[in-house]
Amino acid sequence: MTHILVVDDEAEIRESLEGILGEEGYATASAGTATEALELIRDAEYDLVLLDIWLPDGDGLDVLAKIRDMGLSAPPEVVIISGHGTIESAVRATKLGAYDFLEKPLSLDRTLLVLKNATEARRLKKDNSEFQQQLAQKAYVTGESVPLKALRQQIRLMAPTNGRVLIYGESGTGKERIARTMHAESLRADRVFIELNCAAIPEDFIESELFGYRHSAVPGGPPEKRGTFERADGGTLFLDEVADMSLKTQAKVLRALDEQRFYPVGASQPIAVDVRVIAATNKDLEDEIIKGNFREDLFYRLNVIPFFVPPLRDRSEDIPLLVQEFLQEFGRQYGRPRVEISTDALATLKQYHWPGNVRELRNVIERVLILNPKAQRIERKHLPVLVYRESARDGAKGSVRTEEFGTLLQAREAYERDYILKKLDECHGNVSRTAEALGLERSHLYRKMKTLGVTMKEV
């Protein structure tokens, strides 16, 4: 519900507005003086303030200035109302951050329209602020290992430039986070960051996703669509798994990079853009060039600043920091109190070779929290079978320690579950390819996943 504070020295106007706004579904409060209004705003969060200029103990515009100086995390939108409005007052109110200026006697229809628009404007500001906070949280490369320190140093040097970046690394190493960090530390940080996973878009649609279309290029679809290049204008475009584009699409991307303009599908006029492109791949592009799968000229356009993200097995000293980050993340997400992890469990995680890299570690921590909702401390016995079994074998000192399952069936199901998740991750969540790799029918795999409680969210 939207909360509105009505500030006016006339009791009749306050009562009238409270009654009307209450009928419209707003929650209202009122104040007759500047002092009272400021006290209410300090004590509670209001979405909107209807503020009269003439108050018995002060000027409404001074109240507006004080509201802006309070340092509120989510300040209300302020709509000024006055029976003696002047152009000067309206201009000053706008400069102080007022959303709009209404003259008395108030028009009910206009007032309700302004309040509706102001509510939407505040919601968008709040959403944008939350999005920026989330982006800032994601735009940090966790780790204190030598490779990660070197990577952060490289980011600090290269991020402020406009040079194109090509990020190499195995699947799950965190290439997207590197790209977001580079954007957050670049001169384009206050502009948009657009991501496109080239491997996830069918070949028939990749061109329209990149460049958009005009004149009903898609039967039955909207008359036009803005592509990722156009949406990223002024900001950063992240092309993930760039090696999965067809040679035809690569040629068009090459031209767009060279000319900083392109033709949407079905358009007769080009669109000029200013976009910094960051690309990523888990393949050896020089190998792909030899095989004829990737254009050499596009490789040289993208590979201006190469980055290599090391696999998790080469920086196992970062695992404790990553585990703490994921415990905090999922603790907030699932409303759990602070969950700790034992030294023994942490040592086991450090010994595992992590073929799925950081993504696999993140999935394991989330899985452990979900399957052990009452555990305040993660022990070795809580870890998935695949992790502790291979950890014990690879780092083995002494005999292999076994998980304490109630029955052989429970142990087998736990192993099957982890093995299916591992294969799903290797196949990027593609159930058909996973079923083929496992030698199962697709329908059989679906039934097995349902029986074992495997969800695509875990992949």
Protein Blocks (a to p, Z undefined) as FASTA:
>chain_A
ZZdddddfblklmmmmmmmmmmnopacdddfbfklmmmmmmmpccfbdcddfbdfkbcfk
lmmmmmmmnopabdcddddddfkbcfklmmmmmmnopabdcdddddfklmmmmmmmmmmm
mmmmmmmmmmmmmmmmmmccedjbfklmmmmmmmmmmmmpmbdcddeddehilpmmmmmm
mmmmmmklmmccddddfklpcfklmmmmmnopeehlaghiafbdcdfklmmgoiacddeh
kllpcfklmmmmmmmmmnopacdehiabdcddddddddddfbdfklmmmnopacfklmmm
mmmpacddddfklmmmlmmmmmmmmmmmmmmmnopacddddfklmmmmmmpgolnlmmlm
mmmmmmmmmmmmmbcbdcfklpcfklmmmmmmmmogcjddddddfblklmmmmmmmmmmm
mmmmmnnopaklmmmmnopafklmmmmmmmnopafklZZ
